[in-house]
Amino acid sequence: MHQRLQVTLKISNHQLIQYYEGHVSLVVAQTTDGRTVRFPANVLRSVVQPNGVYGQFELLFDEKNKFISITRLGD
C-alpha cells in the first residue's frame, strides 16, 4: 500500500542552489500531522517556480518507503 504524506515547503532559490550543486542531497520536512520526512532533493525539479518551491505538496511513497511522486496541492 502506498503512503501519502502532505508537507508545506518554503524553499528559496538560494536554498535550491545548495541542492543542485550537490551540497545537500536530502530535503527534510515536517508533515502536516507532525512527522518528519526525508526525500531526495532532485524530486523538487518538477515543482520549482520562479521564486523557489513554496506551497502545499503531497508526497507518494511505495510500501518500501521509496519515493514515487510529488504533487502540488496549493499555495
N, C-alpha and C positions, 0 to 999 in steps of 0.2 A: 504494500500500500504506500502511495506517495504521501509525503509530508509537505504541507503548505504552511509557510510562515510569512507573516506580514511585518515589514520594517519601515521605519521612516528614515530616509537617508538625506544628509545635508553635507555634500562633499563639493568643495570649491574646485575651480580649475587648477588652482595652485596645488591642492592636495592630490588631484588626479595625476599631475605630473609625477609625483612620487611613485604612484602605482605604475605608470607607463615606463618610467625609467628603470623599473625593477628594484627600487629601494624598498618597496613594500609589496608583498605578493598576496596577502590576505586582507580582506575587509572584515572588521569585527563590528557587529551592530547588535543593538538590542531589539528584540521582537516586541510587538505591541502588547504581548502578555508577560513581558519581563525576562524572557530567556535571552541568553547570549548566543549569537550565531556567527560562524566564520564561513566565508566563501571566497573563491578565487577573485582577485581584483579584476582580472581580464573580462569577467562577465559584464562589467559596467559599460563596456564599449557600446552595447546595443541601446543603452538608455541615457547616454550623455547628451546634454543640451548645451547651448552656447555658454551658460553660466556655471555649468558643472552638473552634478546629479543631485536633484532636490525632489522630494515628494515621498509618496506612499507607494511601496512596492510589495509584490508577492513573490517569494522565492519558492521554487518547487524542487524537492529532493526525492531521490528514489529510496527504496527500502534499505539500502546500504549507506544512506546519507550522502550519496553522490549528487552534486548539483545537476539539475536538469535545465531550469529556465528562470528568468526574471521577467516580471510583467509590471508595468507602471499601472497603478490603480488610481492615482490622482495626485494633486498638489498638497 
